[in-house]
Amino acid sequence: MFIAENGMDYVGNLSLAESLNDTKRISYYKSYLGEVKRTVDEGANLFAYFAWSLVDNFEWRLGYTSRFGIVYIDFNTLERKRYPKMSAHWFQHFLRR
């Protein structure tokens, strides 16, 4: 039995619009989860899968300029306003299927 956890980041100071349009992350998850499904079909005992990370957070080497999450956090606002990225909508649809 194993637990899978993975994700990918976008590095750099992207605008909100650029961050929300994270098509590379969607392609990454499609490919990765396709391979996870293949290994399960071949007999792997997958217990759980976690997308790293659900929200943008502080990355030790790159600070707040590396965005891992499927939800954009505006670190310039006091309330840390959140915006679901395209990948969040894709992931939601994926889980419903």
C-alpha positions in Angstrom: 0.0 0.0 0.0 1.3 3.5 -0.8 0.3 7.1 -0.6 1.2 9.4 -3.5 1.8 13.1 -3.2 3.1 15.5 -5.9 2.7 18.8 -7.6 4.4 21.4 -9.7 5.2 25.0 -9.3 5.2 28.1 -11.5 8.3 30.2 -10.6 8.4 34.0 -11.0 6.3 37.0 -10.2 3.3 36.2 -12.4 0.2 38.4 -12.6 -3.1 37.2 -11.2 -4.4 36.4 -14.7 -1.2 34.5 -15.6 -1.4 32.5 -12.3 -5.0 31.6 -12.8 -4.4 30.3 -16.3 -2.2 27.4 -15.2 -2.6 25.0 -18.1 0.8 23.5 -17.6 -0.3 22.3 -14.2 -3.4 20.8 -15.6 -1.3 18.9 -18.2 1.0 17.8 -15.5 -1.8 16.4 -13.3 -3.4 14.7 -16.3 -0.2 12.9 -17.1 0.7 12.1 -13.6 -2.7 10.8 -12.6 -2.9 8.8 -15.9 0.3 7.0 -14.8 -1.1 6.5 -11.3 -4.2 4.9 -12.8 -2.0 2.6 -15.0 -0.1 1.4 -12.0 -3.3 0.7 -10.0 -4.7 -1.1 -13.1 -1.5 -3.2 -13.0 -2.1 -4.1 -9.3 -0.6 -1.3 -7.2 -2.4 -0.8 -4.0 -2.9 3.0 -3.8 -4.3 4.1 -0.5 -4.5 7.9 -1.1 -3.4 10.7 -3.4 -2.7 14.3 -2.4 -2.1 17.2 -4.7 0.8 19.3 -3.4 -0.3 21.9 -2.6 -3.9 23.0 -2.5 -3.0 26.6 -1.9 0.0 28.7 -2.7 2.4 28.9 0.2 5.9 29.9 1.3 8.6 27.9 -0.4 11.8 27.8 1.6 14.2 28.5 -1.3 12.0 30.9 -3.4 9.8 32.6 -0.8 6.4 33.6 -2.2 7.5 33.7 -5.9 7.0 30.0 -6.4 3.4 29.0 -6.7 2.5 25.4 -6.1 -1.2 25.6 -5.3 -4.3 25.1 -7.3 -5.7 28.1 -5.4 -4.0 31.4 -5.8 -3.4 33.4 -2.6 -3.0 37.2 -2.9 -0.2 37.8 -0.4 -0.5 41.5 -0.9 -4.0 41.7 0.8 -4.5 41.6 4.5 -7.1 38.9 4.3 -5.0 36.8 1.9 -7.8 36.7 -0.8 -8.0 33.4 -2.6 -8.8 32.6 -6.2 -9.3 29.1 -7.6 -7.0 28.5 -10.6 -8.0 26.7 -13.7 -6.4 23.6 -12.2 -8.7 23.8 -9.2 -11.7 23.7 -11.5 -10.2 20.8 -13.5 -9.4 18.9 -10.3 -12.9 19.4 -9.0 -14.3 18.0 -12.3 -11.8 15.1 -12.2 -12.9 14.1 -8.7 -16.6 14.2 -9.6 -16.0 11.8 -12.4 
